[in-house]
């Protein structure tokens, strides 16, 4: 758990990482600086799957929450099923602010 968090924090665009396990799901929350694009943030999360052992990948689903607070910020969720090989991301539809 700690080695996973430390490995992700090595990325200069990552502000914080939180990982928790509940039942058969690993929840990963990653907060990014405002200097990263959504596609690059997704790539960081997808690459982080390689940090888990095959044993864990065969047992746990993984849920990602990615957040960036910049002007072009984003909030997106993704999931990797124990039987799947990739991450499926939500639609990430931007919410229009009312001014």
N, C-alpha and C positions, 0 to 999 in steps of 0.2 A: 504494500500500500504506500509506504513512505517513498520507496524507490520510484514508483510510478509518478507520484506527485513531484518529486525532485526532478525527474527526467523532463516532465512537461514544463516546469518552471525555468528550465534552461533556455527556453525560447524567450527572446527579449520582448516579444509582443504579449506575453502572458503576464497578467497582473496577479491572479490568484487561481488556485485549483483546490477543489474539494472533492473527495471521493468517499462514498459510503455504500455499504452493502446492506440490503434488506431482502430477506428471503433469497430468491435466486436471481436478483437483479443488482447490478453494480450501477450506481448513479454517479456520474461525473459532471461536475459543474466547472466550467472554465470561463474566467473573465479576462478579456483582452484589452490592451491599450486601444486608443482610437486610430492607431497607424496600421491596422491590418484590415484586409478586405474579407468579406464573408467567405469567399472561395478559399482563401488561405487559412482562415480559421477552421473551416471544415476539414481541410487537408491535415492540419495539426491534430485534430480529433481522430481522424481516420488512421493516421500513422501511429497514434498512441495505442491502437489496438494491438500492435505488434509487441508492446511491452507486457502484455498479459501472457501467461503460460497457456499452452494448448489445453491443459487440464481445466483451467478456469474458463477458457473460451468455449469448451465443450459442456460446461455446467451453467454458466451465468449468461443472462441477457445483459446488454449494456445500454444504458440510457444516457445520452449526452444533452447538456444544456449549455449553449454558448452565448455569451453576452459581451457586447462592446458598448461603451458609453459615449463614444465620439459623436460628432455632428452627423455623421453617416452611420450611426450606431445600428446594431442589430441584436435581435434576440431570436434564437432558433433552437429547436430541439431535434434530436435524431436518435435513432434506435438501431441496435444490431441484435437480431434474434440469435439464439444459440444455434439454430440450424442454418442461419444465413451467413454469407461471406462478406457482405458490405453493410454500410450504414444507410438507412432510409431517413431522409430529412423531411421536415414539415414544409409547408408552402412558403413560410416566411413572408406573408403579405404585410406590407408596411401599413401602419396605422396612421391615418391623417390626423394631425393635431388641429384642434379647433382654436382659432385665434380671433 
